[in-house]
């Protein structure tokens, strides 16, 4: 048993309206049933007319590129300098939304295919119906990734096979159940195809032979590879997420009222701000009712039944100390939020001399 | 021209101290010079004795696993529930530091090889010197990745070839210089090897034939693929980075003093907190000297020469208003930090009735 990776030579330049199935069938009359075609997305885009005209240079070119990028972007994931990592409308997270200026006239940009799974299905259908070849089709593109230098080719679209090979529920020879073994085989096939495409200039299609025993329809396509941002531990760039945390602290909302809270977590919050609050400020954990509330009060203000923490600014209290004390209370509220503890700044009892109250 | 991916059959179970080069040379007498061996890291680890004993089940097993994970972890990158994405001492970012409990006795865990590049070099050297085969060696493992479901195999170590194929500086047929075309070919070779290893149970070694015309020494190994955390836009999980931003707001340090600042950015910061500060609070941008500073003052406190923003709490001012005003000033300071503008809470002039000052 072995696999072969074969280049499809002689396809040449592809233009809008070209019949990709005919180009491939003509260039590769040796195609066999069960072959996996790995087709560079760029020629799919070109055949489908996914091109936009832009100025060849100057600031107008940059402005036009920015406009195209905005149109292709569902959300910005991370930025640094001129780098933009975005999620496309397909759900792919890619630099510059996969927009490419290479292997095309200087006055045009190539966008990703509108629906790469549909493109793969259309090509598979055309090859089967018009050229009697039952093959799987992968539409591939080159992507970077976090944590590792260098790019690899991955699948944007697939037809004729499942995107994922699932080993969950199988057992190894030692009797251990395989847990996390959903392999993104179409990405591995795209990578394998790139090995031969990258060795030979201008080869946009590779064939992997021997991997499939038979094609199959009905898979979810490469869209099965798109992980929902809500499920992803890295849905935002580090700098962007950090800024979002800062911004959340600036607009920290009031908590929902008394909430169970862990005294150790409250103490961690107090400790976290200990070195930055005004010297002499005291936050005292009242540990006998941790579900109650948090009160930050100046001396003389009676402890409420809801008190969890008593806070006092330095004495003697003068008006400017109270301003600083307010800033320090907000620091403590944020530190509580880091621990997952909501709080609220309450107006003091009307009879008190001066105070503020935070309630969990 | 074509590539072939061949399985090395008959290697069987590998144990500590086994001679991997001999096992492979015996199982694959058909190896040729220039072949690329893709070797599953697990058999390298086993041969090198990178195994630890753990209880077969119960809380003791979990505690032992946690201890092993901590030892293999250089830093935690992201957590959710029981999932731990960590950076290993090698620099790889992987779930559970690549520690594996599959294909091994229930009482043992397999760690990654200590130095996978060195393991690859040693295997390459042994095959060349003792078995007269000049091959490149990739030590591979299975990894997940952000944004895309499913796992793929990538390279942990390599010898006999460069990890990256660099096209930078080349030109495409349209005259465009190729910019971002450093391909992580060893990851693609590892993925290609997995295609055949995954199809056949218990095949830990694959051979990619036809990719290299000749091997070469002196490359930086797969460590060239490790991107420094400081260079990475995703060096921390989103939740972790967001919490770091919150925590930074709680301990916001004093800025270095008067700093040039963009009035529009200051206005954005004021606008960002407009809906959460006490009704009646006014922050006024004094736009005639944007390099000066930020003063937040109660009425009657003279505007300093450094004033950039005048702030006033609602009038009439009573002591509890001052506490709230202090909290609101800290909100504004954080919003300024989001805009990259440092600030400091200054003591007011001694003659003033009550105030606080923020200086950029």
Interface residues (C-beta under 8 A of the other chain):
Chain A: X1 X2 X3 X4 X5 X6 X7 X78 X80 X83 X85 X92 X93 X95 X101 X102 X103 X104 X105 X106 X142 X144 X145 X146 X147 X148 X149 X150 X151 X152 X153 X154 X163 X164 X165 X172 X173 X174 X175 X176 X178 X179 X180 X181 X182 X183 X184 X185 X187 X188 X189 X191 X192 X194 X195 X196 X198 X199 X200 X202 X208 X211 X224 X225 X226 X227 X232 X233 X234 X235 X236 X237 X238 X239 X240 X241 X242 X243 X244 X245 X246 X247 X248 X249 X250 X251 X252 X253 X272 X273 X275 X276 X298 X318 X319 X320 X322 X323 X324 X325 X326 X327 X328 X329 X330 X331 X332 X333 X334 X335 X337 X338 X345 X347 X348 X352 X353 X354 X355 X356
Chain B: X1 X2 X3 X4 X5 X6 X7 X78 X80 X83 X85 X92 X93 X95 X101 X102 X103 X104 X105 X106 X142 X144 X145 X146 X147 X148 X149 X150 X151 X152 X153 X154 X163 X164 X165 X172 X173 X174 X175 X176 X178 X179 X180 X181 X182 X183 X184 X185 X187 X188 X189 X191 X192 X194 X195 X196 X198 X199 X200 X202 X208 X211 X224 X225 X226 X227 X232 X233 X234 X235 X236 X237 X238 X239 X240 X241 X242 X243 X244 X245 X246 X247 X248 X249 X250 X251 X252 X253 X272 X273 X275 X276 X298 X318 X319 X320 X322 X323 X324 X325 X326 X327 X328 X329 X330 X331 X332 X333 X334 X335 X337 X338 X345 X347 X348 X352 X353 X354 X355 X356
